[in-house]
Amino acid sequence: MGQTAVTMEGRGEAVFWNPAGLATMQSSEFAVENASLAAGNAHALTAYFPAHSFGVFGGAVYLLDYGSLDRTDSTNNVVAQIAPRNLEFLASYSAEIAGSLTLGINYKLVQTRLSCSGDCEAVASSQGTAHGFDLGGQLNVGPDGALRLGVALKNIGLKLPDQADPLPARLVLGALYRLGAHVAGSGAARPRAGTPPNPGGEATAANGTGNGGIDVEVAADLDSPWRGEGESQMRFGVDVGYQRLVRVRGGYAFAGSGVSGPSFGMGLSSGAIGFDLARTFASSSDFIDDNPTFFTFHLTF
C-alpha cells in the first residue's frame, strides 16, 4: 500500500509502523520477513501473543546487513573487508482501551556493529548500543469502524554511538477507510485480543467485512520530522481483498530526495499460513541495485 502502514492492525508486522496495531491480533503469530534494500539486505523475526484481557505481548529482531566493503591500498589492491551491520531488538505491548481505541509501545535496543577482516590497522572493529521508544495509537470511528485513524511517534530518545544528536524522531499521522465494511453495513465490532480466531487465522477487522465478499481499503500517511531536521513524506495506498484468501495492493510514496515512486504487492492466505510479496519502484536514477523487494511469511497458532 505504498508503505501507508500507520493504520495497519491485526498483524505482527505492525510493530515496525505503529505498535498500537498489535492490539487487535486474535491469535498468536510468528513471522519471518526479508527485504532487499538499496542499503543492504534486511531480515526480521517477529513473535506476538495475545493474552486474554491483558493485551498483546511480544518482540522482534531486525538485522540490516550492509554487506562487505573492500578496503584498498595505494595500488588499489584489496587489503581488508569491512562489514557494517545494524541489529535491533524490540519488546512490545499493545492493548485496547474502551473498544475503539488502541495504544501501543515499543522499547528498542539498537546495536551498531563494524567488523573488519584482513589488514585492519586503520579500521578498528567497533560496537555501540542505543535505546529508544515508539509510541502509537489507533482509533476506529463510526458504528462499523470503517474509518481508522492512526498516529505514531518513533525513535524517541534514540541516540546512536558516535553521533552528537540522537536519530531524528518521526511523527506519522494517517487514516484508512474500508469501503467494504461501509457498503456491507455489517456493523461488526472489532474482536478483542485473545478471542478465538476466525477460520483462516486472521482477524475479521484486518480483512474487511468478513462476509466472504470483496473489500477495498484506501489509506494515506503523512510522515514528518519531530522537532528536528528532515524531509516530510506523503504516502497513499489501496488494498483490495477477496474473502480471506487474496489481497492485491498498490501505492505511491512522495518521499523526496529523488526516491519517490510506486509500489505493488499481493498477499495469499490459506488456513494459518500466509505470504506477502511487494516491490517498490524508486524514480531516482541514483540506485544502481534492483528496486527493493519485500517478502513475509507468517504463521498463526
HUMOWO-V749593 format. One line per field, one symbol per residue. ss: DSSP state (2 for helix, 1 for strand, 0 for the rest). A space follows every 10 residues. Layout:
ss: ???
//
This chain:
ss: 0000000000 0222220022 2222000011 1111110000 1111111111 1000111111 1111111111 1100000111 1111111111 1111111000 1111111111 1111111100 0000011111 1111111111 1000001111 1111110000 0000000001 1111111122 2222000000 0000000000 0000222000 0001111111 1111100000 0011111111 1100011111 1111000000 1111111111 0011111111 1100000000 0011111111 0
//
